[in-house]
Amino acid sequence: MRDSVPHNQGDVVKALILAGGFATRLRPLSCTRPKTLFPIVNKPLLQWIFERLSKDGIDEAILAVNALTKFYIKQTKIPKQGLKIKFSVDPPKKPLGTGGPIKKAEKLLGRSEPFIVLNGDIYAEIDYKKLLETHKKTKALATIALCKVEDPCSFGVVELEENKIRRFVEKPARGQAPSDLINAGAYVLDPEVFDYIPKGKHISIERDVFPKIVEQGRLSGLIIEGLWKDIGKPQEYLEANKAVLDTIKNTKKDEKTCFKVNSPSALDKDVSIGEKSVIGPYAIVGRNVKIGKCVSISNSIILSDTEICDYATIKGAIIGEGAHIGESAKINNGCVVGDKVKIKDKVQLNEKTKVCPAKEINF
């Protein structure tokens, strides 16, 4: 059952999901899917987002996307979880940054109620009800969800006093961060914020808008306590999957099998595994994957419809959808193999090798 968010009867609580980026750091995987559709423990990231928004009583999700991402999302047919889904499409060949898409979606968002904005490339266990309540309680123009990290320099960093943000510094130099609290990629905005963003321009809300709101003393923050993971790079994507896997512990055990699955691991539907194979720990295997005999897979993500032949070894790697890994092949730490790649028998990929989609590797 959906929990309700306190709001006036008849008002619709809306969320804008920023999902228009091109995920260049996640190539070759992002050559064939947008970042928001990357699977996290065999479920698209966007589905995780929809589920959490619905659970917290959000009524409508607006996806700020480019035309290609809209196509991919519609093709994937993610369950809507009771949400009303709309699209706001960026103009072709003219990215709008993180602020421009908010202005472009103004008519869809409306000016009657505060709304949520969140990055579509982050797995975050955020209590959106609490974020909205904090926003209304502090009477802020914007309220940012915050989380603590060991190295804040790659993010927007804040100085927080009670619920008020006194400073906001986007990607500070090493040693110059005002705290270890970063922008968690989700915030509540009052419709007045539209007046801070020019129409049709590439605007960074972090660099161009938040500092102005800080100067006016109208930026508040709420520290979140749940799991938070950025998936911007292959290693971060792998670590995010492992972290979520730790929270759900869904390894299937069957004492009658002639192979071994070490916990924690996750096997999707219709996975076949040959005798004497060892899967896991931290193996995430997608739907319809065929695994031969005497195969070893650990600390890795295997996307759907892939075939892994006898005696292959995959350690610390990500294997794309519909790939073929040949007999006795060895895929080492940090390797990323794109969709529909064919790795021939006995091929060994050195650490951190990336293979573009549909390539054939036979050396």
Buried (B, 14 or more C-beta within 10 A) or exposed (E): EBEEBEBEEEEBBBBBBBBBBBBEBBBBBBBBBBBBBBBBBBBBBBBBBBBBBBBBBBBBBBBBBBEEBBEBBEEBEBEEBEBEBBBBBBEEEEBBBBBBBBBBBBEBBEEEBBBBBBBBBBBBBBBBBBBBBBBBEBEBBBBBBBBBBEEBBEBBBBBBEEBBBBBBBBBBEEEEBBBBBBBBBBBBBBBEBBEBBEEEEEBBBBBBBBBEBBEEEBBBBBEBEEBBBBBBEBBBBBBBBBBBBEEEEEBEEEEEEEBEBBBBBBBBEEBEBBEBBBBBBBBBBBBBBBBBBBBBBBBBBBBBBBBBBBBBBBBBBBBBBBBBBBBBBBBBBBBBBBBBBBBBBBBBBEEBBBBBBBEEBEE
